[in-house]
Amino acid sequence: MFTGTVPLEEFRREHTLEYNRLLKSGQLAKHLVDAPSRPMTLGSRILGITLIICGLTLLVLVLIGFTGSTLGG
């Protein structure tokens, strides 16, 4: 998600019509890129995990705030 790439096999499986269209038109090679570097992959994973933790923390705080305001008042 953060690197903007998807493995070719996954693209072929999940976007069959587009894959076949690009293959038939000869434009598939134009859209192929190298896999992201190891540091980019690691950085993307760290960023993703950090954002998920932040989102879950905010969700818990909102729920605590909601339940605290309805019980107290």
C-alpha positions as protocol buffer text, in pm:
chain_id: "A"
residue {
  index: 1
  type: MET
  ca { x: 0 y: 0 z: 0 }
}
residue {
  index: 2
  type: PHE
  ca { x: 271 y: 248 z: 96 }
}
residue {
  index: 3
  type: THR
  ca { x: 510 y: 151 z: -184 }
}
residue {
  index: 4
  type: GLY
  ca { x: 253 y: 166 z: -464 }
}
residue {
  index: 5
  type: THR
  ca { x: 353 y: -172 z: -606 }
}
residue {
  index: 6
  type: VAL
  ca { x: 193 y: -514 z: -616 }
}
residue {
  index: 7
  type: PRO
  ca { x: 353 y: -848 z: -714 }
}
residue {
  index: 8
  type: LEU
  ca { x: 270 y: -950 z: -1071 }
}
residue {
  index: 9
  type: GLU
  ca { x: 108 y: -1279 z: -966 }
}
residue {
  index: 10
  type: GLU
  ca { x: -119 y: -1097 z: -722 }
}
residue {
  index: 11
  type: PHE
  ca { x: -211 y: -840 z: -988 }
}
residue {
  index: 12
  type: ARG
  ca { x: -288 y: -1117 z: -1238 }
}
residue {
  index: 13
  type: ARG
  ca { x: -507 y: -1299 z: -984 }
}
residue {
  index: 14
  type: GLU
  ca { x: -695 y: -996 z: -846 }
}
residue {
  index: 15
  type: HIS
  ca { x: -723 y: -786 z: -1165 }
}
residue {
  index: 16
  type: THR
  ca { x: -760 y: -1053 z: -1433 }
}
residue {
  index: 17
  type: LEU
  ca { x: -942 y: -837 z: -1689 }
}
residue {
  index: 18
  type: GLU
  ca { x: -693 y: -551 z: -1669 }
}
residue {
  index: 19
  type: TYR
  ca { x: -399 y: -791 z: -1675 }
}
residue {
  index: 20
  type: ASN
  ca { x: -533 y: -963 z: -1988 }
}
residue {
  index: 21
  type: ARG
  ca { x: -604 y: -627 z: -2155 }
}
residue {
  index: 22
  type: LEU
  ca { x: -249 y: -505 z: -2089 }
}
residue {
  index: 23
  type: LEU
  ca { x: -102 y: -836 z: -2201 }
}
residue {
  index: 24
  type: LYS
  ca { x: -297 y: -836 z: -2530 }
}
residue {
  index: 25
  type: SER
  ca { x: -215 y: -472 z: -2605 }
}
residue {
  index: 26
  type: GLY
  ca { x: 155 y: -531 z: -2536 }
}
residue {
  index: 27
  type: GLN
  ca { x: 162 y: -260 z: -2270 }
}
residue {
  index: 28
  type: LEU
  ca { x: 220 y: -482 z: -1967 }
}
residue {
  index: 29
  type: ALA
  ca { x: 598 y: -440 z: -1978 }
}
residue {
  index: 30
  type: LYS
  ca { x: 554 y: -61 z: -1969 }
}
residue {
  index: 31
  type: HIS
  ca { x: 388 y: -88 z: -1626 }
}
residue {
  index: 32
  type: LEU
  ca { x: 636 y: -328 z: -1465 }
}
residue {
  index: 33
  type: VAL
  ca { x: 869 y: -185 z: -1201 }
}
residue {
  index: 34
  type: ASP
  ca { x: 1137 y: -328 z: -976 }
}
residue {
  index: 35
  type: ALA
  ca { x: 1034 y: -453 z: -634 }
}
residue {
  index: 36
  type: PRO
  ca { x: 1081 y: -198 z: -355 }
}
residue {
  index: 37
  type: SER
  ca { x: 1414 y: -208 z: -176 }
}
residue {
  index: 38
  type: ARG
  ca { x: 1443 y: -384 z: 159 }
}
residue {
  index: 39
  type: PRO
  ca { x: 1472 y: -56 z: 354 }
}
residue {
  index: 40
  type: MET
  ca { x: 1160 y: 78 z: 178 }
}
residue {
  index: 41
  type: THR
  ca { x: 967 y: -240 z: 260 }
}
residue {
  index: 42
  type: LEU
  ca { x: 1081 y: -231 z: 622 }
}
residue {
  index: 43
  type: GLY
  ca { x: 998 y: 140 z: 654 }
}
residue {
  index: 44
  type: SER
  ca { x: 653 y: 82 z: 503 }
}
residue {
  index: 45
  type: ARG
  ca { x: 581 y: -197 z: 750 }
}
residue {
  index: 46
  type: ILE
  ca { x: 695 y: 11 z: 1045 }
}
residue {
  index: 47
  type: LEU
  ca { x: 481 y: 304 z: 927 }
}
residue {
  index: 48
  type: GLY
  ca { x: 178 y: 79 z: 877 }
}
residue {
  index: 49
  type: ILE
  ca { x: 209 y: -81 z: 1221 }
}
residue {
  index: 50
  type: THR
  ca { x: 260 y: 259 z: 1385 }
}
residue {
  index: 51
  type: LEU
  ca { x: -50 y: 404 z: 1217 }
}
residue {
  index: 52
  type: ILE
  ca { x: -261 y: 103 z: 1316 }
}
residue {
  index: 53
  type: ILE
  ca { x: -147 y: 133 z: 1678 }
}
residue {
  index: 54
  type: CYS
  ca { x: -226 y: 506 z: 1679 }
}
residue {
  index: 55
  type: GLY
  ca { x: -570 y: 443 z: 1531 }
}
residue {
  index: 56
  type: LEU
  ca { x: -652 y: 170 z: 1783 }
}
residue {
  index: 57
  type: THR
  ca { x: -529 y: 389 z: 2069 }
}
residue {
  index: 58
  type: LEU
  ca { x: -754 y: 673 z: 1955 }
}
residue {
  index: 59
  type: LEU
  ca { x: -1047 y: 433 z: 1923 }
}
residue {
  index: 60
  type: VAL
  ca { x: -994 y: 309 z: 2280 }
}
residue {
  index: 61
  type: LEU
  ca { x: -968 y: 666 z: 2411 }
}
residue {
  index: 62
  type: VAL
  ca { x: -1290 y: 764 z: 2232 }
}
residue {
  index: 63
  type: LEU
  ca { x: -1469 y: 461 z: 2375 }
}
residue {
  index: 64
  type: ILE
  ca { x: -1339 y: 541 z: 2723 }
}
residue {
  index: 65
  type: GLY
  ca { x: -1455 y: 900 z: 2686 }
}
residue {
  index: 66
  type: PHE
  ca { x: -1793 y: 792 z: 2556 }
}
residue {
  index: 67
  type: THR
  ca { x: -1860 y: 538 z: 2829 }
}
residue {
  index: 68
  type: GLY
  ca { x: -1727 y: 773 z: 3096 }
}
residue {
  index: 69
  type: SER
  ca { x: -1956 y: 1055 z: 2986 }
}
residue {
  index: 70
  type: THR
  ca { x: -2265 y: 833 z: 2969 }
}
residue {
  index: 71
  type: LEU
  ca { x: -2203 y: 670 z: 3306 }
}
residue {
  index: 72
  type: GLY
  ca { x: -2124 y: 990 z: 3491 }
}
residue {
  index: 73
  type: GLY
  ca { x: -2399 y: 1181 z: 3371 }
}
